[in-house]
Amino acid sequence: MVRLKAELEECLHKIDQIVSQTGVEPISALSEAKGVPTKYPKFRWIFPWFYSICAIGFLVLLWQRVADR
């Protein structure tokens, strides 16, 4: 997880360098966000819920299939 965060920050830094060298800052969304992002989207809760709901649904279908025999 830490490696992924470091790679993301490195990629964002390189993209920022490329944008500033090419002069497309006025039309880039990166011109508004300066610095290293310290907060990531708060959607981390979606993945556990999604997979939990899918697992429960799978187990219900499996139980229903076994119960029908």
PDB file of N, CA, C and O in Angstrom:
ATOM      1  N   MET A   1       0.831  -1.192   0.000  1.00  0.00           N
ATOM      2  CA  MET A   1       0.000   0.000   0.000  1.00  0.00           C
ATOM      3  C   MET A   1       0.877   1.258   0.000  1.00  0.00           C
ATOM      4  O   MET A   1       0.592   2.231  -0.698  1.00  0.00           O
ATOM      5  N   VAL A   2       1.936   1.214   0.789  1.00  0.00           N
ATOM      6  CA  VAL A   2       2.828   2.375   0.856  1.00  0.00           C
ATOM      7  C   VAL A   2       3.543   2.552  -0.476  1.00  0.00           C
ATOM      8  O   VAL A   2       3.741   3.675  -0.940  1.00  0.00           O
ATOM      9  N   ARG A   3       3.932   1.422  -1.093  1.00  0.00           N
ATOM     10  CA  ARG A   3       4.610   1.495  -2.381  1.00  0.00           C
ATOM     11  C   ARG A   3       3.686   2.089  -3.432  1.00  0.00           C
ATOM     12  O   ARG A   3       4.114   2.903  -4.251  1.00  0.00           O
ATOM     13  N   LEU A   4       2.429   1.687  -3.413  1.00  0.00           N
ATOM     14  CA  LEU A   4       1.458   2.208  -4.362  1.00  0.00           C
ATOM     15  C   LEU A   4       1.274   3.710  -4.194  1.00  0.00           C
ATOM     16  O   LEU A   4       1.182   4.444  -5.179  1.00  0.00           O
ATOM     17  N   LYS A   5       1.219   4.168  -2.943  1.00  0.00           N
ATOM     18  CA  LYS A   5       1.077   5.600  -2.668  1.00  0.00           C
ATOM     19  C   LYS A   5       2.296   6.362  -3.169  1.00  0.00           C
ATOM     20  O   LYS A   5       2.165   7.444  -3.742  1.00  0.00           O
ATOM     21  N   ALA A   6       3.483   5.796  -2.953  1.00  0.00           N
ATOM     22  CA  ALA A   6       4.714   6.447  -3.408  1.00  0.00           C
ATOM     23  C   ALA A   6       4.758   6.524  -4.933  1.00  0.00           C
ATOM     24  O   ALA A   6       5.160   7.540  -5.500  1.00  0.00           O
ATOM     25  N   GLU A   7       4.339   5.435  -5.595  1.00  0.00           N
ATOM     26  CA  GLU A   7       4.329   5.439  -7.062  1.00  0.00           C
ATOM     27  C   GLU A   7       3.308   6.445  -7.595  1.00  0.00           C
ATOM     28  O   GLU A   7       3.565   7.118  -8.593  1.00  0.00           O
ATOM     29  N   LEU A   8       2.159   6.551  -6.937  1.00  0.00           N
ATOM     30  CA  LEU A   8       1.149   7.516  -7.351  1.00  0.00           C
ATOM     31  C   LEU A   8       1.677   8.939  -7.224  1.00  0.00           C
ATOM     32  O   LEU A   8       1.511   9.753  -8.134  1.00  0.00           O
ATOM     33  N   GLU A   9       2.309   9.234  -6.104  1.00  0.00           N
ATOM     34  CA  GLU A   9       2.856  10.581  -5.909  1.00  0.00           C
ATOM     35  C   GLU A   9       3.950  10.878  -6.920  1.00  0.00           C
ATOM     36  O   GLU A   9       4.053  12.004  -7.409  1.00  0.00           O
ATOM     37  N   GLU A  10       4.772   9.878  -7.241  1.00  0.00           N
ATOM     38  CA  GLU A  10       5.833  10.075  -8.236  1.00  0.00           C
ATOM     39  C   GLU A  10       5.228  10.337  -9.616  1.00  0.00           C
ATOM     40  O   GLU A  10       5.693  11.217 -10.339  1.00  0.00           O
ATOM     41  N   CYS A  11       4.198   9.581  -9.981  1.00  0.00           N
ATOM     42  CA  CYS A  11       3.546   9.787 -11.275  1.00  0.00           C
ATOM     43  C   CYS A  11       2.893  11.165 -11.358  1.00  0.00           C
ATOM     44  O   CYS A  11       2.993  11.848 -12.376  1.00  0.00           O
ATOM     45  N   LEU A  12       2.224  11.564 -10.280  1.00  0.00           N
ATOM     46  CA  LEU A  12       1.602  12.890 -10.276  1.00  0.00           C
ATOM     47  C   LEU A  12       2.646  13.999 -10.389  1.00  0.00           C
ATOM     48  O   LEU A  12       2.415  15.015 -11.046  1.00  0.00           O
ATOM     49  N   HIS A  13       3.785  13.800  -9.748  1.00  0.00           N
ATOM     50  CA  HIS A  13       4.858  14.791  -9.841  1.00  0.00           C
ATOM     51  C   HIS A  13       5.383  14.865 -11.280  1.00  0.00           C
ATOM     52  O   HIS A  13       5.618  15.957 -11.797  1.00  0.00           O
ATOM     53  N   LYS A  14       5.565  13.723 -11.920  1.00  0.00           N
ATOM     54  CA  LYS A  14       6.051  13.711 -13.308  1.00  0.00           C
ATOM     55  C   LYS A  14       5.029  14.339 -14.251  1.00  0.00           C
ATOM     56  O   LYS A  14       5.398  15.069 -15.171  1.00  0.00           O
ATOM     57  N   ILE A  15       3.751  14.057 -14.026  1.00  0.00           N
ATOM     58  CA  ILE A  15       2.707  14.676 -14.854  1.00  0.00           C
ATOM     59  C   ILE A  15       2.715  16.185 -14.671  1.00  0.00           C
ATOM     60  O   ILE A  15       2.566  16.929 -15.640  1.00  0.00           O
ATOM     61  N   ASP A  16       2.888  16.638 -13.443  1.00  0.00           N
ATOM     62  CA  ASP A  16       2.956  18.078 -13.169  1.00  0.00           C
ATOM     63  C   ASP A  16       4.145  18.711 -13.890  1.00  0.00           C
ATOM     64  O   ASP A  16       4.023  19.811 -14.431  1.00  0.00           O
ATOM     65  N   GLN A  17       5.294  18.030 -13.906  1.00  0.00           N
ATOM     66  CA  GLN A  17       6.465  18.537 -14.621  1.00  0.00           C
ATOM     67  C   GLN A  17       6.195  18.630 -16.116  1.00  0.00           C
ATOM     68  O   GLN A  17       6.536  19.628 -16.750  1.00  0.00           O
ATOM     69  N   ILE A  18       5.584  17.593 -16.679  1.00  0.00           N
ATOM     70  CA  ILE A  18       5.303  17.582 -18.115  1.00  0.00           C
ATOM     71  C   ILE A  18       4.329  18.698 -18.474  1.00  0.00           C
ATOM     72  O   ILE A  18       4.504  19.379 -19.485  1.00  0.00           O
ATOM     73  N   VAL A  19       3.307  18.884 -17.649  1.00  0.00           N
ATOM     74  CA  VAL A  19       2.316  19.929 -17.908  1.00  0.00           C
ATOM     75  C   VAL A  19       2.966  21.305 -17.856  1.00  0.00           C
ATOM     76  O   VAL A  19       2.690  22.159 -18.698  1.00  0.00           O
ATOM     77  N   SER A  20       3.834  21.521 -16.864  1.00  0.00           N
ATOM     78  CA  SER A  20       4.473  22.842 -16.768  1.00  0.00           C
ATOM     79  C   SER A  20       5.478  23.070 -17.892  1.00  0.00           C
ATOM     80  O   SER A  20       5.663  24.209 -18.321  1.00  0.00           O
ATOM     81  N   GLN A  21       6.129  22.018 -18.377  1.00  0.00           N
ATOM     82  CA  GLN A  21       7.096  22.176 -19.475  1.00  0.00           C
ATOM     83  C   GLN A  21       6.410  22.427 -20.805  1.00  0.00           C
ATOM     84  O   GLN A  21       6.938  23.157 -21.644  1.00  0.00           O
ATOM     85  N   THR A  22       5.252  21.840 -21.008  1.00  0.00           N
ATOM     86  CA  THR A  22       4.565  21.984 -22.294  1.00  0.00           C
ATOM     87  C   THR A  22       3.716  23.243 -22.372  1.00  0.00           C
ATOM     88  O   THR A  22       3.337  23.665 -23.465  1.00  0.00           O
ATOM     89  N   GLY A  23       3.415  23.846 -21.232  1.00  0.00           N
ATOM     90  CA  GLY A  23       2.656  25.092 -21.246  1.00  0.00           C
ATOM     91  C   GLY A  23       1.155  24.911 -21.364  1.00  0.00           C
ATOM     92  O   GLY A  23       0.455  25.836 -21.778  1.00  0.00           O
ATOM     93  N   VAL A  24       0.648  23.748 -21.010  1.00  0.00           N
ATOM     94  CA  VAL A  24      -0.799  23.525 -21.076  1.00  0.00           C
ATOM     95  C   VAL A  24      -1.455  23.654 -19.705  1.00  0.00           C
ATOM     96  O   VAL A  24      -2.537  23.113 -19.479  1.00  0.00           O
ATOM     97  N   GLU A  25      -0.808  24.362 -18.799  1.00  0.00           N
ATOM     98  CA  GLU A  25      -1.358  24.539 -17.454  1.00  0.00           C
ATOM     99  C   GLU A  25      -2.743  25.200 -17.441  1.00  0.00           C
ATOM    100  O   GLU A  25      -3.587  24.808 -16.635  1.00  0.00           O
ATOM    101  N   PRO A  26      -3.003  26.179 -18.299  1.00  0.00           N
ATOM    102  CA  PRO A  26      -4.338  26.795 -18.236  1.00  0.00           C
ATOM    103  C   PRO A  26      -5.485  25.831 -18.537  1.00  0.00           C
ATOM    104  O   PRO A  26      -6.594  26.031 -18.041  1.00  0.00           O
ATOM    105  N   ILE A  27      -5.245  24.793 -19.338  1.00  0.00           N
ATOM    106  CA  ILE A  27      -6.328  23.862 -19.672  1.00  0.00           C
ATOM    107  C   ILE A  27      -6.221  22.554 -18.899  1.00  0.00           C
ATOM    108  O   ILE A  27      -7.004  21.634 -19.140  1.00  0.00           O
ATOM    109  N   SER A  28      -5.276  22.454 -17.984  1.00  0.00           N
ATOM    110  CA  SER A  28      -5.088  21.243 -17.197  1.00  0.00           C
ATOM    111  C   SER A  28      -5.732  21.380 -15.831  1.00  0.00           C
ATOM    112  O   SER A  28      -5.701  22.447 -15.217  1.00  0.00           O
ATOM    113  N   ALA A  29      -6.316  20.286 -15.362  1.00  0.00           N
ATOM    114  CA  ALA A  29      -6.919  20.299 -14.026  1.00  0.00           C
ATOM    115  C   ALA A  29      -5.855  20.311 -12.942  1.00  0.00           C
ATOM    116  O   ALA A  29      -6.141  20.641 -11.791  1.00  0.00           O
ATOM    117  N   LEU A  30      -4.632  19.952 -13.302  1.00  0.00           N
ATOM    118  CA  LEU A  30      -3.559  19.926 -12.316  1.00  0.00           C
ATOM    119  C   LEU A  30      -3.109  21.325 -11.904  1.00  0.00           C
ATOM    120  O   LEU A  30      -2.438  21.492 -10.886  1.00  0.00           O
ATOM    121  N   SER A  31      -3.477  22.321 -12.694  1.00  0.00           N
ATOM    122  CA  SER A  31      -3.060  23.678 -12.339  1.00  0.00           C
ATOM    123  C   SER A  31      -3.765  24.161 -11.077  1.00  0.00           C
ATOM    124  O   SER A  31      -3.261  25.042 -10.380  1.00  0.00           O
ATOM    125  N   GLU A  32      -4.930  23.586 -10.781  1.00  0.00           N
ATOM    126  CA  GLU A  32      -5.672  23.986  -9.581  1.00  0.00           C
ATOM    127  C   GLU A  32      -5.176  23.269  -8.334  1.00  0.00           C
ATOM    128  O   GLU A  32      -5.269  23.808  -7.231  1.00  0.00           O
ATOM    129  N   ALA A  33      -4.647  22.055  -8.497  1.00  0.00           N
ATOM    130  CA  ALA A  33      -4.199  21.250  -7.357  1.00  0.00           C
ATOM    131  C   ALA A  33      -2.681  21.298  -7.276  1.00  0.00           C
ATOM    132  O   ALA A  33      -1.989  20.660  -8.069  1.00  0.00           O
ATOM    133  N   LYS A  34      -2.184  22.033  -6.345  1.00  0.00           N
ATOM    134  CA  LYS A  34      -0.736  22.141  -6.166  1.00  0.00           C
ATOM    135  C   LYS A  34      -0.313  21.334  -4.951  1.00  0.00           C
ATOM    136  O   LYS A  34      -1.082  21.165  -4.004  1.00  0.00           O
ATOM    137  N   GLY A  35       0.897  20.846  -4.987  1.00  0.00           N
ATOM    138  CA  GLY A  35       1.423  20.072  -3.875  1.00  0.00           C
ATOM    139  C   GLY A  35       1.040  18.603  -3.976  1.00  0.00           C
ATOM    140  O   GLY A  35       0.301  18.187  -4.868  1.00  0.00           O
ATOM    141  N   VAL A  36       1.559  17.844  -3.045  1.00  0.00           N
ATOM    142  CA  VAL A  36       1.273  16.415  -2.996  1.00  0.00           C
ATOM    143  C   VAL A  36      -0.067  16.209  -2.309  1.00  0.00           C
ATOM    144  O   VAL A  36      -0.310  16.763  -1.237  1.00  0.00           O
ATOM    145  N   PRO A  37      -0.931  15.421  -2.916  1.00  0.00           N
ATOM    146  CA  PRO A  37      -2.233  15.203  -2.271  1.00  0.00           C
ATOM    147  C   PRO A  37      -2.069  14.443  -0.964  1.00  0.00           C
ATOM    148  O   PRO A  37      -1.511  13.347  -0.932  1.00  0.00           O
ATOM    149  N   THR A  38      -2.562  15.040   0.109  1.00  0.00           N
ATOM    150  CA  THR A  38      -2.443  14.380   1.410  1.00  0.00           C
ATOM    151  C   THR A  38      -3.673  13.564   1.733  1.00  0.00           C
ATOM    152  O   THR A  38      -3.615  12.637   2.541  1.00  0.00           O
ATOM    153  N   LYS A  39      -4.795  13.905   1.103  1.00  0.00           N
ATOM    154  CA  LYS A  39      -6.026  13.154   1.343  1.00  0.00           C
ATOM    155  C   LYS A  39      -6.442  12.471   0.051  1.00  0.00           C
ATOM    156  O   LYS A  39      -6.440  13.074  -1.022  1.00  0.00           O
ATOM    157  N   TYR A  40      -6.788  11.236   0.176  1.00  0.00           N
ATOM    158  CA  TYR A  40      -7.275  10.478  -0.957  1.00  0.00           C
ATOM    159  C   TYR A  40      -8.790  10.381  -0.846  1.00  0.00           C
ATOM    160  O   TYR A  40      -9.347  10.629   0.224  1.00  0.00           O
ATOM    161  N   PRO A  41      -9.458  10.027  -1.921  1.00  0.00           N
ATOM    162  CA  PRO A  41     -10.919   9.966  -1.867  1.00  0.00           C
ATOM    163  C   PRO A  41     -11.407   9.084  -0.727  1.00  0.00           C
ATOM    164  O   PRO A  41     -10.785   8.079  -0.380  1.00  0.00           O
ATOM    165  N   LYS A  42     -12.514   9.478  -0.166  1.00  0.00           N
ATOM    166  CA  LYS A  42     -13.057   8.750   0.976  1.00  0.00           C
ATOM    167  C   LYS A  42     -13.999   7.639   0.532  1.00  0.00           C
ATOM    168  O   LYS A  42     -15.010   7.373   1.181  1.00  0.00           O
ATOM    169  N   PHE A  43     -13.659   6.996  -0.576  1.00  0.00           N
ATOM    170  CA  PHE A  43     -14.480   5.912  -1.096  1.00  0.00           C
ATOM    171  C   PHE A  43     -13.927   4.558  -0.704  1.00  0.00           C
ATOM    172  O   PHE A  43     -14.334   3.542  -1.268  1.00  0.00           O
ATOM    173  N   ARG A  44     -13.007   4.519   0.249  1.00  0.00           N
ATOM    174  CA  ARG A  44     -12.420   3.247   0.643  1.00  0.00           C
ATOM    175  C   ARG A  44     -13.456   2.319   1.249  1.00  0.00           C
ATOM    176  O   ARG A  44     -13.268   1.103   1.218  1.00  0.00           O
ATOM    177  N   TRP A  45     -14.529   2.838   1.791  1.00  0.00           N
ATOM    178  CA  TRP A  45     -15.548   2.005   2.399  1.00  0.00           C
ATOM    179  C   TRP A  45     -16.380   1.284   1.359  1.00  0.00           C
ATOM    180  O   TRP A  45     -17.021   0.285   1.685  1.00  0.00           O
ATOM    181  N   ILE A  46     -16.397   1.757   0.103  1.00  0.00           N
ATOM    182  CA  ILE A  46     -17.223   1.146  -0.937  1.00  0.00           C
ATOM    183  C   ILE A  46     -16.774  -0.284  -1.228  1.00  0.00           C
ATOM    184  O   ILE A  46     -17.611  -1.174  -1.382  1.00  0.00           O
ATOM    185  N   PHE A  47     -15.473  -0.512  -1.305  1.00  0.00           N
ATOM    186  CA  PHE A  47     -14.984  -1.822  -1.705  1.00  0.00           C
ATOM    187  C   PHE A  47     -15.330  -2.921  -0.703  1.00  0.00           C
ATOM    188  O   PHE A  47     -15.816  -3.973  -1.118  1.00  0.00           O
ATOM    189  N   PRO A  48     -15.103  -2.729   0.591  1.00  0.00           N
ATOM    190  CA  PRO A  48     -15.515  -3.791   1.519  1.00  0.00           C
ATOM    191  C   PRO A  48     -17.017  -4.047   1.495  1.00  0.00           C
ATOM    192  O   PRO A  48     -17.448  -5.198   1.557  1.00  0.00           O
ATOM    193  N   TRP A  49     -17.816  -2.990   1.405  1.00  0.00           N
ATOM    194  CA  TRP A  49     -19.268  -3.174   1.349  1.00  0.00           C
ATOM    195  C   TRP A  49     -19.677  -3.900   0.082  1.00  0.00           C
ATOM    196  O   TRP A  49     -20.498  -4.816   0.119  1.00  0.00           O
ATOM    197  N   PHE A  50     -19.104  -3.491  -1.037  1.00  0.00           N
ATOM    198  CA  PHE A  50     -19.447  -4.119  -2.318  1.00  0.00           C
ATOM    199  C   PHE A  50     -19.125  -5.608  -2.289  1.00  0.00           C
ATOM    200  O   PHE A  50     -19.957  -6.436  -2.657  1.00  0.00           O
ATOM    201  N   TYR A  51     -17.925  -5.942  -1.853  1.00  0.00           N
ATOM    202  CA  TYR A  51     -17.539  -7.353  -1.839  1.00  0.00           C
ATOM    203  C   TYR A  51     -18.297  -8.133  -0.771  1.00  0.00           C
ATOM    204  O   TYR A  51     -18.575  -9.316  -0.967  1.00  0.00           O
ATOM    205  N   SER A  52     -18.634  -7.518   0.330  1.00  0.00           N
ATOM    206  CA  SER A  52     -19.434  -8.193   1.357  1.00  0.00           C
ATOM    207  C   SER A  52     -20.828  -8.502   0.829  1.00  0.00           C
ATOM    208  O   SER A  52     -21.334  -9.610   1.008  1.00  0.00           O
ATOM    209  N   ILE A  53     -21.440  -7.533   0.187  1.00  0.00           N
ATOM    210  CA  ILE A  53     -22.779  -7.736  -0.361  1.00  0.00           C
ATOM    211  C   ILE A  53     -22.754  -8.806  -1.450  1.00  0.00           C
ATOM    212  O   ILE A  53     -23.644  -9.654  -1.514  1.00  0.00           O
ATOM    213  N   CYS A  54     -21.736  -8.765  -2.301  1.00  0.00           N
ATOM    214  CA  CYS A  54     -21.619  -9.781  -3.350  1.00  0.00           C
ATOM    215  C   CYS A  54     -21.402 -11.167  -2.747  1.00  0.00           C
ATOM    216  O   CYS A  54     -21.987 -12.142  -3.219  1.00  0.00           O
ATOM    217  N   ALA A  55     -20.572 -11.266  -1.714  1.00  0.00           N
ATOM    218  CA  ALA A  55     -20.329 -12.560  -1.071  1.00  0.00           C
ATOM    219  C   ALA A  55     -21.600 -13.085  -0.412  1.00  0.00           C
ATOM    220  O   ALA A  55     -21.898 -14.276  -0.494  1.00  0.00           O
ATOM    221  N   ILE A  56     -22.343 -12.203   0.238  1.00  0.00           N
ATOM    222  CA  ILE A  56     -23.600 -12.626   0.872  1.00  0.00           C
ATOM    223  C   ILE A  56     -24.595 -13.080  -0.201  1.00  0.00           C
ATOM    224  O   ILE A  56     -25.277 -14.092  -0.036  1.00  0.00           O
ATOM    225  N   GLY A  57     -24.670 -12.333  -1.283  1.00  0.00           N
ATOM    226  CA  GLY A  57     -25.557 -12.730  -2.385  1.00  0.00           C
ATOM    227  C   GLY A  57     -25.170 -14.073  -2.967  1.00  0.00           C
ATOM    228  O   GLY A  57     -26.040 -14.893  -3.261  1.00  0.00           O
ATOM    229  N   PHE A  58     -23.877 -14.312  -3.140  1.00  0.00           N
ATOM    230  CA  PHE A  58     -23.405 -15.598  -3.651  1.00  0.00           C
ATOM    231  C   PHE A  58     -23.758 -16.721  -2.695  1.00  0.00           C
ATOM    232  O   PHE A  58     -24.205 -17.786  -3.120  1.00  0.00           O
ATOM    233  N   LEU A  59     -23.560 -16.488  -1.400  1.00  0.00           N
ATOM    234  CA  LEU A  59     -23.878 -17.519  -0.414  1.00  0.00           C
ATOM    235  C   LEU A  59     -25.378 -17.807  -0.377  1.00  0.00           C
ATOM    236  O   LEU A  59     -25.782 -18.960  -0.221  1.00  0.00           O
ATOM    237  N   VAL A  60     -26.200 -16.779  -0.518  1.00  0.00           N
ATOM    238  CA  VAL A  60     -27.655 -16.983  -0.553  1.00  0.00           C
ATOM    239  C   VAL A  60     -28.036 -17.819  -1.773  1.00  0.00           C
ATOM    240  O   VAL A  60     -28.831 -18.752  -1.663  1.00  0.00           O
ATOM    241  N   LEU A  61     -27.474 -17.489  -2.930  1.00  0.00           N
ATOM    242  CA  LEU A  61     -27.762 -18.271  -4.133  1.00  0.00           C
ATOM    243  C   LEU A  61     -27.267 -19.705  -4.001  1.00  0.00           C
ATOM    244  O   LEU A  61     -27.947 -20.641  -4.423  1.00  0.00           O
ATOM    245  N   LEU A  62     -26.100 -19.877  -3.423  1.00  0.00           N
ATOM    246  CA  LEU A  62     -25.559 -21.222  -3.214  1.00  0.00           C
ATOM    247  C   LEU A  62     -26.440 -22.010  -2.246  1.00  0.00           C
ATOM    248  O   LEU A  62     -26.739 -23.180  -2.486  1.00  0.00           O
ATOM    249  N   TRP A  63     -26.853 -21.368  -1.152  1.00  0.00           N
ATOM    250  CA  TRP A  63     -27.724 -22.028  -0.180  1.00  0.00           C
ATOM    251  C   TRP A  63     -29.062 -22.398  -0.813  1.00  0.00           C
ATOM    252  O   TRP A  63     -29.596 -23.478  -0.559  1.00  0.00           O
ATOM    253  N   GLN A  64     -29.600 -21.502  -1.636  1.00  0.00           N
ATOM    254  CA  GLN A  64     -30.864 -21.764  -2.312  1.00  0.00           C
ATOM    255  C   GLN A  64     -30.730 -22.949  -3.269  1.00  0.00           C
ATOM    256  O   GLN A  64     -31.634 -23.778  -3.370  1.00  0.00           O
ATOM    257  N   ARG A  65     -29.615 -23.022  -3.958  1.00  0.00           N
ATOM    258  CA  ARG A  65     -29.360 -24.127  -4.903  1.00  0.00           C
ATOM    259  C   ARG A  65     -29.258 -25.459  -4.157  1.00  0.00           C
ATOM    260  O   ARG A  65     -29.789 -26.474  -4.608  1.00  0.00           O
ATOM    261  N   VAL A  66     -28.570 -25.443  -3.012  1.00  0.00           N
ATOM    262  CA  VAL A  66     -28.416 -26.660  -2.212  1.00  0.00           C
ATOM    263  C   VAL A  66     -29.754 -27.048  -1.595  1.00  0.00           C
ATOM    264  O   VAL A  66     -30.073 -28.234  -1.509  1.00  0.00           O
ATOM    265  N   ALA A  67     -30.532 -26.073  -1.168  1.00  0.00           N
ATOM    266  CA  ALA A  67     -31.821 -26.353  -0.537  1.00  0.00           C
ATOM    267  C   ALA A  67     -32.829 -26.913  -1.526  1.00  0.00           C
ATOM    268  O   ALA A  67     -33.723 -27.657  -1.124  1.00  0.00           O
ATOM    269  N   ASP A  68     -32.714 -26.579  -2.814  1.00  0.00           N
ATOM    270  CA  ASP A  68     -33.648 -27.062  -3.819  1.00  0.00           C
ATOM    271  C   ASP A  68     -33.421 -28.525  -4.190  1.00  0.00           C
ATOM    272  O   ASP A  68     -34.285 -29.144  -4.812  1.00  0.00           O
ATOM    273  N   ARG A  69     -32.271 -29.083  -3.819  1.00  0.00           N
ATOM    274  CA  ARG A  69     -31.985 -30.486  -4.186  1.00  0.00           C
ATOM    275  C   ARG A  69     -32.749 -31.385  -3.349  1.00  0.00           C
ATOM    276  O   ARG A  69     -32.649 -32.603  -3.499  1.00  0.00           O
TER     277      ARG A  69
END
